[in-house]
Amino acid sequence: MKNFDEVIKNLKSLAETKNLEGMARFGISVKTALGIPLPKLRKAAKEIGINHKLALQLWDSNIHEAQILASMVDDPKQVTEKQMEKWVKDFYSWDQCDQVCSNLFDKTSFAYDKAMQWSKREEEFVKRAGFALMATLSLHDKKAMDRNFIQFFPFIKNESTDERNYVKKAVNWALRQIGKRNLLLNEKAISIAEQIQNIDSKSAKWIASDAIRELKDKNIVKRLYAKKNELDKLRKKRVVKQKSCKKPYKSKRCHR
């Protein structure tokens, strides 16, 4: 296990300043960045392991990559609501925002509530974080019920008129990601997108048209039907197994 000074020293040795110009072209704030590629950060995180105390120290360093690394080594179970509120207020770049939401925040017990709360906030990157959470939860929370995501649709619709680039792209991302989860959510996401499309706003119309184009893509729809068919087969197998367990000669396997 490495201490804070060793980790910072290692990060600085991994610095690739040649990458800063390219990062800036993609809208990433590079004022405290070292230019370290994400694969190298992930490798460093794997070597460090889970370390909540170190994560807090890395965040307070204010170094761009150190903060992203903090989200990779922190323990979601030890993250408090107070910590999340502190970190979200420090967001200043879309990649930093999205990485923290994807690596850490969406695995906390506060994720769903914060997604809705932050989506209504005025600060640009706090609002973005709310929608980034909606998108990453849809991607990562495999066991969540459809209703967990349906509750996000009113927030998506209400904030679709925000013209700020980093907000509208996150709103669009959340809508598309939820709609790619399964056929039911695809249908409901398209319905919400069509409602958004009727709003008199350039941002809303862009969000809606881009989402509808992707959600109606034949390859996306084909994949969702294949996923549904696979789930239907699994359900049928479970039903057959449950029925067989009701017979007098039921085996011990029925109880496993």
C-alpha positions as CSV (number, residue, x, y, z in Angstrom):
1,M,0.0,0.0,0.0
2,K,1.4,3.4,-1.0
3,N,1.2,6.6,1.0
4,F,0.0,9.9,-0.4
5,D,3.5,11.3,-1.1
6,E,4.5,8.2,-3.0
7,V,1.3,8.2,-5.1
8,I,1.7,11.9,-6.0
9,K,5.4,11.3,-6.9
10,N,4.3,8.3,-9.1
11,L,1.6,10.4,-10.8
12,K,4.1,13.1,-11.6
13,S,6.5,10.5,-13.1
14,L,3.6,9.4,-15.4
15,A,2.9,12.9,-16.7
16,E,2.7,13.3,-20.4
17,T,2.4,17.0,-21.1
18,K,2.2,16.3,-24.8
19,N,-1.4,15.1,-24.2
20,L,-2.5,18.4,-22.7
21,E,-3.2,20.2,-26.0
22,G,-5.4,17.3,-27.2
23,M,-7.3,17.2,-23.9
24,A,-8.0,20.9,-24.2
25,R,-9.3,20.4,-27.7
26,F,-11.9,18.0,-26.2
27,G,-13.0,20.6,-23.7
28,I,-11.1,19.2,-20.7
29,S,-9.8,21.7,-18.3
30,V,-6.0,21.2,-18.1
31,K,-5.1,23.9,-15.6
32,T,-4.0,21.3,-13.0
33,A,-3.7,18.3,-15.4
34,L,-0.6,16.1,-15.9
35,G,-1.8,14.5,-19.2
36,I,-1.8,10.9,-17.8
37,P,-3.9,8.5,-20.0
38,L,-6.8,6.8,-18.2
39,P,-5.3,3.2,-18.7
40,K,-2.3,4.3,-16.7
41,L,-4.5,5.7,-14.0
42,R,-6.5,2.5,-13.8
43,K,-3.3,0.5,-13.5
44,A,-2.1,2.8,-10.7
45,A,-5.5,2.3,-9.0
46,K,-5.2,-1.4,-9.2
47,E,-1.8,-1.3,-7.6
48,I,-3.0,0.9,-4.8
49,G,-6.2,-1.0,-4.0
50,I,-9.2,0.3,-2.1
51,N,-8.1,3.1,0.3
52,H,-10.7,5.6,1.5
53,K,-8.3,7.8,3.5
54,L,-5.9,8.1,0.6
55,A,-8.8,8.9,-1.7
56,L,-9.7,11.9,0.5
57,Q,-6.1,13.1,0.4
58,L,-5.8,12.7,-3.3
59,W,-9.0,14.8,-3.9
60,D,-7.7,17.6,-1.7
61,S,-4.5,17.7,-3.8
62,N,-6.5,19.5,-6.5
63,I,-4.5,17.7,-9.2
64,H,-6.8,16.7,-12.1
65,E,-5.6,13.1,-12.4
66,A,-5.2,12.6,-8.7
67,Q,-8.9,13.5,-8.2
68,I,-9.9,11.0,-10.9
69,L,-7.6,8.4,-9.2
70,A,-9.3,9.2,-5.9
71,S,-12.6,8.1,-7.4
72,M,-11.0,4.8,-8.5
73,V,-9.5,3.8,-5.1
74,D,-12.3,5.1,-2.8
75,D,-14.7,2.7,-1.0
76,P,-18.3,3.5,-2.0
77,K,-19.5,2.0,1.4
78,Q,-17.4,4.6,3.3
79,V,-18.5,7.6,1.1
80,T,-20.8,9.9,3.0
81,E,-23.4,12.3,1.7
82,K,-21.2,15.2,3.0
83,Q,-18.2,13.9,1.0
84,M,-20.3,13.7,-2.2
85,E,-21.6,17.3,-1.7
86,K,-18.0,18.5,-1.1
87,W,-16.6,16.8,-4.2
88,V,-19.5,17.7,-6.5
89,K,-18.9,21.4,-5.7
90,D,-15.3,20.9,-6.8
91,F,-16.2,19.7,-10.3
92,Y,-14.8,22.0,-13.0
93,S,-14.3,19.7,-16.0
94,W,-16.7,17.3,-17.7
95,D,-14.3,14.3,-17.7
96,Q,-13.6,14.7,-14.0
97,C,-17.3,14.9,-13.3
98,D,-18.1,11.8,-15.4
99,Q,-15.3,9.7,-14.1
100,V,-16.2,10.4,-10.4
101,C,-19.8,9.6,-11.1
102,S,-19.0,6.4,-13.0
103,N,-16.2,5.1,-10.8
104,L,-17.6,5.9,-7.4
105,F,-20.8,8.0,-6.9
106,D,-23.1,5.6,-8.8
107,K,-22.1,2.8,-6.4
108,T,-23.1,4.6,-3.2
109,S,-26.4,4.3,-1.4
110,F,-27.1,8.0,-2.2
111,A,-26.8,7.7,-5.9
112,Y,-30.5,7.8,-7.0
113,D,-31.4,10.6,-4.6
114,K,-28.4,12.7,-5.7
115,A,-29.1,12.1,-9.4
116,M,-32.5,13.8,-8.9
117,Q,-31.4,16.5,-6.4
118,W,-28.4,17.6,-8.5
119,S,-30.3,17.7,-11.7
120,K,-32.3,20.6,-10.3
121,R,-29.3,22.5,-9.1
122,E,-28.1,25.6,-11.1
123,E,-24.3,25.0,-11.0
124,E,-23.3,23.7,-14.4
125,F,-21.2,20.7,-13.3
126,V,-23.4,19.9,-10.4
127,K,-26.3,19.7,-12.8
128,R,-24.3,17.6,-15.2
129,A,-23.3,15.3,-12.4
130,G,-27.0,14.6,-11.7
131,F,-27.6,13.5,-15.3
132,A,-24.2,11.7,-15.5
133,L,-25.4,9.6,-12.5
134,M,-28.7,8.7,-14.3
135,A,-26.6,7.5,-17.3
136,T,-24.1,5.6,-15.3
137,L,-26.7,4.0,-13.0
138,S,-28.5,2.8,-16.1
139,L,-25.3,1.3,-17.3
140,H,-23.9,-0.2,-14.1
141,D,-26.9,-1.1,-11.8
142,K,-27.9,-4.3,-13.5
143,K,-30.3,-5.4,-10.8
144,A,-32.3,-2.1,-10.7
145,M,-36.0,-2.2,-11.5
146,D,-37.4,-0.2,-14.5
147,R,-39.2,2.2,-12.1
148,N,-35.8,3.4,-10.8
149,F,-35.2,4.9,-14.2
150,I,-38.7,5.9,-15.1
151,Q,-38.6,8.3,-12.2
152,F,-35.8,10.2,-14.0
153,F,-37.8,11.1,-17.1
154,P,-39.6,14.2,-15.6
155,F,-36.2,15.6,-14.6
156,I,-34.8,14.9,-18.0
157,K,-37.8,16.7,-19.6
158,N,-37.7,19.6,-17.2
159,E,-34.0,20.4,-17.7
160,S,-33.9,19.8,-21.5
161,T,-34.1,23.6,-22.2
162,D,-30.8,24.3,-20.5
163,E,-28.6,25.6,-23.3
164,R,-25.3,25.1,-21.6
165,N,-23.2,22.6,-23.6
166,Y,-22.1,20.4,-20.7
167,V,-25.6,20.2,-19.3
168,K,-27.5,19.5,-22.5
169,K,-25.1,16.7,-23.5
170,A,-25.5,15.1,-20.1
171,V,-29.3,15.3,-20.4
172,N,-29.1,13.7,-23.8
173,W,-26.7,11.0,-22.5
174,A,-29.0,10.1,-19.6
175,L,-32.0,9.8,-22.0
176,R,-30.1,7.6,-24.5
177,Q,-28.5,5.4,-21.9
178,I,-31.8,4.7,-20.1
179,G,-33.5,4.0,-23.4
180,K,-30.9,1.4,-24.3
181,R,-31.4,-0.6,-21.1
182,N,-34.4,-2.7,-22.3
183,L,-37.4,-2.6,-24.7
184,L,-39.8,-1.1,-22.2
185,L,-37.5,1.8,-21.2
186,N,-36.6,2.2,-24.9
187,E,-40.3,2.8,-25.7
188,K,-40.7,5.2,-22.8
189,A,-37.5,7.1,-23.5
190,I,-38.7,7.6,-27.1
191,S,-42.0,8.8,-25.9
192,I,-40.4,11.4,-23.6
193,A,-38.0,12.4,-26.4
194,E,-41.0,13.1,-28.6
195,Q,-42.5,15.3,-25.9
196,I,-39.2,17.1,-25.5
197,Q,-39.0,17.6,-29.3
198,N,-42.2,19.7,-29.1
199,I,-40.7,22.2,-26.7
200,D,-39.7,25.5,-28.2
201,S,-36.0,25.3,-27.4
202,K,-32.9,24.6,-29.5
203,S,-31.4,22.6,-26.8
204,A,-34.5,20.5,-26.3
205,K,-34.9,19.8,-30.0
206,W,-31.3,18.8,-30.3
207,I,-31.5,16.5,-27.2
208,A,-34.7,14.9,-28.5
209,S,-33.7,14.4,-32.2
210,D,-30.3,13.0,-31.3
211,A,-31.8,10.6,-28.8
212,I,-34.6,9.4,-31.1
213,R,-32.2,8.7,-33.9
214,E,-30.1,6.4,-31.6
215,L,-33.0,4.8,-29.8
216,K,-34.7,3.9,-33.0
217,D,-31.6,2.6,-34.6
218,K,-32.3,-0.9,-36.0
219,N,-29.1,-2.4,-34.4
220,I,-30.0,-1.0,-31.0
221,V,-33.6,-2.3,-31.3
222,K,-32.4,-5.7,-32.5
223,R,-30.0,-6.0,-29.5
224,L,-32.8,-5.2,-27.1
225,Y,-35.2,-7.8,-28.6
226,A,-32.4,-10.4,-28.4
227,K,-31.9,-9.4,-24.7
228,K,-35.6,-9.8,-24.1
229,N,-35.7,-13.2,-25.7
230,E,-32.8,-14.4,-23.7
231,L,-34.5,-13.2,-20.4
232,D,-37.7,-14.9,-21.5
233,K,-35.9,-18.2,-21.9
234,L,-34.3,-17.9,-18.5
235,R,-37.7,-17.2,-16.9
236,K,-39.2,-20.2,-18.6
237,K,-36.4,-22.4,-17.3
238,R,-37.0,-21.1,-13.8
239,V,-40.8,-21.8,-14.1
240,V,-40.1,-25.4,-15.3
241,K,-37.6,-25.9,-12.4
242,Q,-40.1,-24.6,-9.8
243,K,-42.8,-26.9,-11.1
244,S,-40.5,-29.9,-11.0
245,C,-39.6,-29.1,-7.4
246,K,-43.3,-29.5,-6.4
247,K,-43.3,-33.2,-7.4
248,P,-43.1,-35.8,-4.6
249,Y,-39.7,-37.0,-5.6
250,K,-38.2,-33.5,-5.5
251,S,-34.4,-33.4,-5.2
252,K,-32.2,-31.4,-2.9
253,R,-31.2,-29.3,-5.9
254,C,-34.6,-27.6,-5.7
255,H,-33.5,-25.9,-2.5
256,R,-30.2,-24.6,-3.7
